[in-house]
Amino acid sequence: MPRSEPLPRTVRLLLLARVVNRLGAFSLPFLTALISTDHAASLTTAGLVSAAFGLATIPSRLAGGHLADRIGRRTTIILGLCGCAAAQLAIAASASLTWAVAGAVLLGLAFELYEPPSQAIIGESVPERQRVRAFSLFSAALAAGGMGAGLLAALLGRWDLRWLFVTDAATCLVCALVIRLALPRDHPAPPGADQHDSTVRPLRDRALLSVLATGTAYALISQQTVITLPLALTRQNLPAADAGLLFTAAAATTVLAQPLIRLPWVTRLSTPVALALAHLLLAAGLTGYALSRTLPALLASAAVESLGDLLVIGRVYALVTDLAPPGASGRYLAVFGTSWGIAATLAPVLGTQLLAHAGTTALWSAMAAFCLLLAALHLRVTPESARSPQRRTPEERRSTEPVAVRDL
């Protein structure tokens, strides 16, 4: 296997900061459990509160892309992290369901602010040939923090679910401090400085809309294992906190399996084929959830599912970055990122209703079947290559160098 080129310093610092943040980012999967247990809410009410959070993340993601262009990427990232910390503390201190709902909505409004600027830094700081690897490493960095996060969740969750939100808030603030001290201040261009700015309309790009549609479907499935898994475990007479162990197994697989994406036969796969294979692995893992009744079997299923996630993340974000015109990757990534907000809105309602009326086996079986459908769909609608020569501007055809890291 050939030696990989080192990633730029800016990207490496960003990866380190997100590991710190991810170490405490384990509270969201337990939001529905907290509302159900501490505030005596019904399963349907808990699902609706989580849906409100998801709905709030949609304008949050779009605002993140806009603010990154207007006030700078570093400032936007810090603003989002501090907002998340304030909302997490509000949820932890909530004395009533009303305050918990308000905290969940505030968390949604801040939750996605830092994603578009973070992803734009990565996508524009490395050459095209390294983008799949860079985004995969970003996913692995989050997973590395997630391994510790899952263990802390399993420990603190048995004590008091509110401490999950307090710890999450603390790591958000630490991450914001690391970003403030480690990343150089960027200087966004003034409005109107880019002559192409007014012609960039991501929602009119048919290729992006196709990727957005399949990405939303993938996110809907992924959110079930984030939001619904703790509740599903309780239906199987297992502790909800055991979800932390499953998250740890998935995270460990994502980190340890990183060399797989650099295997020659994997790198030679076209984007549609790679995404189809990924969804077959997801279907296998979800089928395991449907059939498993013991913790070891569930851990194995989580590991298989995470292999599918590993193949999806690097490919799809590299694809969206390549589809974007020069200087517009932040807005393209922001629009694509709304897929997670849409999914986070729909997933709690869909998951809680399936659990309440059909049970855990039906929930995971339906998600596995959905993955099989998506695998077939990718072979038909996903672009064969990330960026065809026809989509490149004359300037891009003359040069494929990445954006200068010194400007970030």
For each residue, the residues with C-beta under 8 A, 3 or more apart:
1: 259 262 263 264
2:
3:
4: 133 262
5: 130
6:
7: 11 12 15 125 126 130 134 137
8: 11 12 125 126 405
9: 12 13 405
10: 13 14 121 125 183 184 405 408
11: 7 8 14 15 121 122 125 126 134
12: 7 8 9 15 16
13: 9 10 16 17 178 182 183
14: 10 11 17 18 118 121 122 138 179 183
15: 7 11 12 18 19 137 138 141
16: 12 13 19 20 141 178 182
17: 13 14 20 21 175 178 179 182 183
18: 14 15 21 22 118 138 141 142 145 175
19: 15 16 22 23 141 142 144 145
20: 16 17 23 145 171 174 175 178
21: 17 18 24 25 81 145 171 172 174 175
22: 18 19 25 141 142 143 144 145 146 149 171
23: 19 20 145 148 149 152 171
24: 21 27 149 152 167 168 169 170 171 172
25: 21 22 28 142 145 146 149 168 171
26: 29 30 146 149 150 152 153 164 167 168 244 247
27: 24 30 31 88 91 153 164 165 167 168
28: 25 31 53 226 227
29: 26 33 153 226 227 229 230 243 247
30: 26 27 33 34 153 157 161 164 230 240 243
31: 27 28 34 35 46 49 50 53 91 104 227
32: 35 36 46 47 49 50 227 228 230 231 348 352
33: 29 30 36 37 46 161 230 231 234 240
34: 30 31 37 38 39 91 100 161 162 165
35: 31 32 38 39 41 45 46 49 97 100
36: 32 33 39 40 41 42 43 46 231
37: 33 34 40 161
38: 34 35 100 161 162
39: 34 35 36 94 96 97 100
40: 36 37
41: 35 36 45 46 49 97
42: 36 45 46
43: 36 46 47 231 352 355 356
44: 47 48 352 353 356
45: 35 41 42 48 49 97
46: 31 32 33 35 36 41 42 43 49 50 231 348 352
47: 32 43 44 50 51 348 349 351 352 353
48: 44 45 51 52 348 349
49: 31 32 35 41 45 46 52 53 100 101 104 348
50: 31 32 46 47 53 54 104 227 344 347 348
51: 47 48 54 55 344 345 346 348 349
52: 48 49 55 56 101 104 105 108
53: 28 31 49 50 56 57 104 105 107 108 111 344
54: 50 51 57 58 108 223 341 342 343 344 345 346 347 348
55: 51 52 58 108 341 344 345
56: 52 53 59 60 104 105 106 107 108 109 111 341
57: 53 54 60 61 108 109 111 112 340 341 344 345
58: 54 55 61 62 338 341 342 345
59: 56 62 63 109
60: 56 57 63 64 80 108 109 110 111 112 113 341
61: 57 58 64 65 112 113 115 116 334 337 338 340 341
62: 58 59 65 66 334 335 338
63: 59 60 66 67 113
64: 60 61 67 68 76 80 112 113 114 115 116 117 334 337
65: 61 62 68 69 116 117 120 330 331 333 334 335 337
66: 62 63 69 70 331 334
67: 63 64 70 71 75 76 79 113 117
68: 64 65 71 72 73 76 116 117 120 188 330
69: 65 66 188 189 330 331
70: 66 67 188 191
71: 67 68 75 76 188
72: 68 75 76 185 186 187 188
73: 68 76 77 117 118 120 121 186 188 330 408
74: 77 78 117 179 180 183 184 185 186
75: 67 71 72 78 79 185
76: 64 67 68 71 72 73 79 80 113 114 116 117
77: 73 74 80 81 113 114 117 118 176 179 183
78: 74 75 81 82 176 179 180
79: 67 75 76 82 83 110 113 114
80: 60 64 76 77 83 84 110 111 112 113 114 115
81: 21 77 78 84 85 114 172 173 175 176 179
82: 78 79 85 86 110 172 173 176
83: 79 80 86 87 106 109 110 113
84: 80 81 87 88 107 110 111 168 169 172
85: 81 82 88 89 169 170 172 173 176
86: 82 83 89 90 106 110 169
87: 83 84 90 91 103 104 106 107 109 110 111
88: 27 84 85 91 92 103 107 165 166 168 169 172
89: 85 86 92 93 165 166 169
90: 86 87 93 94 99 102 103 106
91: 27 31 34 87 88 94 100 103 104 107 162 165
92: 88 89 162 163 165 166 169
93: 89 90 99
94: 39 90 91 97 99 100 102 103
95: 99
96: 39 99 100
97: 35 39 41 45 94 100 101
98: 101 102
99: 90 93 94 95 96 102 103
100: 34 35 38 39 49 91 94 96 97 103 104
101: 49 52 97 98 104 105
102: 90 94 98 99 105 106
103: 87 88 90 91 94 99 100 106 107
104: 31 49 50 52 53 56 87 91 100 101 107 108
105: 52 53 56 101 102 108 109
106: 56 83 86 87 90 102 103 109 110
107: 53 56 84 87 88 91 103 104 110 111
108: 52 53 54 55 56 57 60 104 105 111 112 341 344
109: 56 57 59 60 83 87 105 106
110: 60 79 80 82 83 84 86 87 106 107 113
111: 53 56 57 60 80 84 87 107 108
112: 57 60 61 64 80 108 115 116 337 340 341
113: 60 61 63 64 67 76 77 79 80 83 110
114: 64 76 77 79 80 81 117 118
115: 61 64 80 112 118 119 333 334 337
116: 61 64 65 68 76 112 119 120 330 331 333 334 337
117: 64 65 67 68 73 74 76 77 114 120 121 330
118: 14 18 73 77 114 115 121 122 138
119: 115 116 122 123 135 138 317 321 329 330 333 337
120: 65 68 73 116 117 123 124 329 330 333
121: 10 11 14 73 117 118 124 125 408
122: 11 14 118 119 125 126 131 134 135 138
123: 119 120 126 131 134 135 317 318 321 329 333
124: 120 121 321 329 402 403 408
125: 7 8 10 11 121 122 134 402 403 405 408
126: 7 8 11 122 123 130 131 134 402
127: 130 131 400 401 402
128: 131 318 322 386 387 400 402
129:
130: 5 7 126 127 133 134
131: 122 123 126 127 128 134 135 314 317 318 321 322
132: 135 136 261 267 314 315 318
133: 4 130 136 137 261 262 314
134: 7 11 122 123 125 126 130 131 137 138 314 318
135: 119 122 123 131 132 138 139 313 314 317 318
136: 132 133 139 140 258 261 310 313 314
137: 7 15 133 134 140 141 258
138: 14 15 18 118 119 122 134 135 141 142 313
139: 135 136 142 143 254 309 310 313 314
140: 136 137 143 144 254 255 258
141: 15 16 18 19 22 137 138 144 145
142: 18 19 22 25 138 139 145 146
143: 22 139 140 146 147 250 251 252 254 255 306
144: 19 22 140 141 147 251 255
145: 18 19 20 21 22 23 25 141 142 148 149 251
146: 22 25 26 142 143 149 150 247 248 250 251 254
147: 143 144 150 151 248 251 252 255
148: 23 145 151 152
149: 22 23 24 25 26 145 146 152 153 244 247 248 251
150: 26 146 147 153 154 244 245 246 247 248 249 251
151: 147 148 154 155 244 245 248
152: 23 24 26 148 149 155 156 167 244
153: 26 27 29 30 149 150 156 157 164 241 243 244 247
154: 150 151 157 158 241 242 244 245 248
155: 151 152 158 159 244
156: 152 153 159 160 161 163 164 167
157: 30 153 154 161 164 239 240 241 244
158: 154 155 239 241
159: 155 156 163
160: 156 163
161: 30 33 34 37 38 156 157 164 165
162: 34 38 91 92 165 166
163: 92 156 159 160 166 167
164: 26 27 30 153 156 157 161 167 168
165: 27 34 88 89 91 92 161 162 168 169
166: 88 89 92 162 163 169 170
167: 24 26 27 152 156 163 164 170 171
168: 24 25 26 27 84 88 164 165 171 172
169: 24 84 85 86 88 89 92 165 166 172 173
170: 24 85 166 167 173 174
171: 20 21 22 23 24 25 167 168 174 175
172: 21 24 81 82 84 85 88 168 169 175 176
173: 81 82 85 169 170 176 177
174: 20 21 170 171 177 178
175: 17 18 20 21 81 171 172 178 179
176: 77 78 81 82 85 172 173 179 180
177: 173 174 180 181
178: 13 16 17 20 174 175 181 182
179: 14 17 74 77 78 81 175 176 182 183
180: 74 78 176 177 183
181: 177 178
182: 13 16 17 178 179
183: 10 13 14 17 74 77 179 180 408
184: 10 74 406 408
185: 72 74 75
186: 72 73 74 407 408
187: 72 407
188: 68 69 70 71 72 73
189: 69 193 194
190: 193
191: 70 197
192: 197
193: 189 190 197
194: 189 197 327
195:
196: 199 200 325 326 327 328
197: 191 192 193 194 200 327
198:
199: 196
200: 196 197 325 327 328 331
201: 204 205
202: 205 208 324 328 331 332 335
203: 208 209 335
204: 201
205: 201 202 208 209 323 332
206: 209 210
207: 210 211 323 383 391
208: 202 203 205 211 212 320 323 332 335 336
209: 203 205 206 212 213
210: 206 207 213 214 381 382 383
211: 207 208 214 215 316 319 320 323 336 382 383
212: 208 209 215 216 335 336 338 339
213: 209 210 216 217 381
214: 210 211 217 218 275 374 377 378 381 382
215: 211 212 218 219 316 336 339
216: 212 213 219 220 339 342 343
217: 213 214 220 221 370 374
218: 214 215 221 222 279 312 316 339 374
219: 215 216 222 223 339 340 342 343 344
220: 216 217 223 224 342 343 346 347 350 370
221: 217 218 224 225 282 286 367 370 371 374
222: 218 219 225 226 309 343
223: 54 219 220 226 227 228 340 343 344 347 348 351
224: 220 221 227 228 229 347 350 351 363 367
225: 221 222 228 229 289 302 305
226: 28 29 222 223 229 347
227: 28 29 31 32 50 223 224 344 347 348 351
228: 32 223 224 225 231 232 347 348 351 352 355 363
229: 29 224 225 226 232 233 243 246
230: 29 30 32 33 233 234 240 241 243
231: 32 33 36 43 46 228 234 235 240 351 352 355
232: 228 229 235 236 289 355 360 363 364
233: 229 230 236 238 239 240 242 243
234: 33 230 231 237 238 239 240
235: 231 232 355 359 360
236: 232 233 293 360
237: 234
238: 233 234 242 295
239: 157 158 233 234 242
240: 30 33 157 230 231 233 234 243
241: 153 154 157 158 230 244
242: 154 233 238 239 245 246 295 298
243: 29 30 153 229 230 233 240 246 247
244: 26 149 150 151 152 153 154 155 157 241 247 248
245: 150 151 154 242 248 249 295 299
246: 150 229 242 243 249 250 298 299 302
247: 26 29 146 149 150 153 243 244 250 251 302
248: 146 147 149 150 151 154 244 245 251 252
249: 150 245 246 252 253 299 302 303 306
250: 143 146 246 247 253 254 302 303 305 306 309
251: 143 144 145 146 147 149 150 247 248 254 255 306
252: 143 147 248 249 255 256 303
253: 249 250 256 257 302 303 306 307 310
254: 139 140 143 146 250 251 257 258 306 309 310
255: 140 143 144 147 251 252 258
256: 252 253
257: 253 254 260 261 306 307 310
258: 136 137 140 254 255 261 262 310
259: 1 262 263
260: 257 263 266 307 310
261: 132 133 136 257 258 266 267 310 311 314
262: 1 4 133 258 259 266 267
263: 1 259 260 266 267
264: 1 267 268
265: 268 269
266: 260 261 262 263 269 274 311
267: 132 261 262 263 264
268: 264 265
269: 265 266 273 274 277
270: 273 274 384 385
271: 274 275 315 319 382 383 384 385 386
272: 275 276 378 379 382 383 384
273: 269 270 276 277 379
274: 266 269 270 271 277 278 311 315
275: 214 271 272 278 279 311 312 315 316 375 378 382
276: 272 273 279 280 375 376 378 379
277: 269 273 274 280 281 311 375
278: 274 275 281 282 307 308 309 310 311 312 315
279: 218 275 276 282 283 308 312 371 372 374 375 378
280: 276 277 283 284 308 371 372 375
281: 277 278 284 285 304 305 307 308 311
282: 221 278 279 285 286 305 308 309 312 368 371
283: 279 280 286 287 308 368 369 371 372 375
284: 280 281 287 288 304 305 308 368
285: 281 282 288 289 301 302 303 304 305 306 307 308
286: 221 282 283 289 290 301 305 364 365 367 368 371
287: 283 284 290 291 301 364 365 368
288: 284 285 291 292 297 298 300 301 304 305
289: 225 232 285 286 292 298 301 305 360 364
290: 286 287 360 361 363 364 365 368
291: 287 288 297 361
292: 288 289 297 298 300 301
293: 236 297
294: 297 298
295: 238 242 245 298 299
296: 299 300
297: 288 291 292 293 294 300 301
298: 242 246 288 289 292 294 295 301 302
299: 245 246 249 295 296 302 303
300: 288 292 296 297 303 304
301: 285 286 287 288 289 292 297 298 304 305
302: 225 246 247 249 250 253 285 298 299 305 306
303: 249 250 252 253 285 299 300 306 307
304: 281 284 285 288 300 301 307 308
305: 225 250 281 282 284 285 286 288 289 301 302 308 309
306: 143 249 250 251 253 254 257 285 302 303 309 310
307: 253 257 260 278 281 285 303 304 310 311
308: 278 279 280 281 282 283 284 285 304 305 311 312 371
309: 139 222 250 254 278 282 305 306 312 313
310: 136 139 253 254 257 258 260 261 278 306 307 313 314
311: 261 266 274 275 277 278 281 307 308 314 315
312: 218 275 278 279 282 308 309 315 316
313: 135 136 138 139 309 310 316 317
314: 131 132 133 134 135 136 139 261 310 311 317 318
315: 132 271 274 275 278 311 312 318 319
316: 211 215 218 275 312 313 319 320 336
317: 119 123 131 135 313 314 320 321 333 336
318: 123 128 131 132 134 135 314 315 321 322 386
319: 211 271 315 316 322 323 382 383 386
320: 208 211 316 317 323 324 329 332 333 336
321: 119 123 124 131 317 318 324 329 332 333
322: 128 131 318 319 386 387
323: 205 207 208 211 319 320 332 383 386 387 391
324: 202 320 321 328 329 331 332 333
325: 196 200 328 393
326: 196 393 395 396
327: 194 196 197 200
328: 196 200 202 324 325 331 332
329: 119 120 123 124 320 321 324 332 333
330: 65 68 69 73 116 117 119 120 333 334
331: 65 66 69 116 200 202 324 328 334 335
332: 202 205 208 320 321 323 324 328 329 335 336
333: 65 115 116 119 120 123 317 320 321 324 329 330 336 337
334: 61 62 64 65 66 115 116 330 331 337 338
335: 62 65 202 203 208 212 331 332 338
336: 208 211 212 215 316 317 320 332 333 339
337: 61 64 65 112 115 116 119 333 334 340 341
338: 58 61 62 212 334 335 341 342
339: 212 215 216 218 219 336 342 343
340: 57 61 112 219 223 337 343 344
341: 54 55 56 57 58 60 61 108 112 337 338 344 345
342: 54 58 216 219 220 338 339 345 346
343: 54 216 219 220 222 223 339 340 346 347
344: 50 51 53 54 55 57 108 219 223 227 340 341 347 348
345: 51 54 55 57 58 341 342 348 349
346: 51 54 220 342 343 349 350
347: 50 54 220 223 224 226 227 228 343 344 350 351
348: 32 46 47 48 49 50 51 54 223 227 228 344 345 351 352
349: 47 48 51 345 346 352 353
350: 220 224 346 347 353 354
351: 47 223 224 227 228 231 347 348 354 355 363
352: 32 43 44 46 47 228 231 348 349 355 356
353: 44 47 349 350 356 357
354: 350 351 357 358 359 362 363 366
355: 43 228 231 232 235 351 352 358 359 360 363
356: 43 44 352 353
357: 353 354
358: 354 355 361 362 363
359: 235 354 355 362 363
360: 232 235 236 289 290 355 363 364
361: 290 291 358 364 365
362: 354 358 359 365 366
363: 224 228 232 290 351 354 355 358 359 360 366 367
364: 232 286 287 289 290 360 361 367 368
365: 286 287 290 361 362 368 369
366: 354 362 363 369 370
367: 221 224 286 363 364 370 371
368: 282 283 284 286 287 290 364 365 371 372
369: 283 365 366 372 373
370: 217 220 221 366 367 373 374
371: 221 279 280 282 283 286 308 367 368 374 375
372: 279 280 283 368 369 375 376
373: 369 370 376 377
374: 214 217 218 221 279 370 371 377 378
375: 275 276 277 279 280 283 371 372 378 379
376: 276 372 373 379 380
377: 214 373 374 380 381
378: 214 272 275 276 279 374 375 381 382
379: 272 273 276 375 376 382
380: 376 377
381: 210 213 214 377 378
382: 210 211 214 271 272 275 319 378 379
383: 207 210 211 271 272 319 323 386 388
384: 270 271 272
385: 270 271 388
386: 128 271 318 319 322 323 383
387: 128 322 323 391 392
388: 383 385 391 392
389: 392 397
390:
391: 207 323 387 388
392: 387 388 389 396 397
393: 325 326 396 397
394: 397 398
395: 326 398 399
396: 326 392 393 399 400
397: 389 392 393 394
398: 394 395
399: 395 396
400: 127 128 396
401: 127
402: 124 125 126 127 128 405
403: 124 125 407 408
404: 407
405: 8 9 10 125 402 408
406: 184
407: 186 187 403 404
408: 10 73 121 124 125 183 184 186 403 405
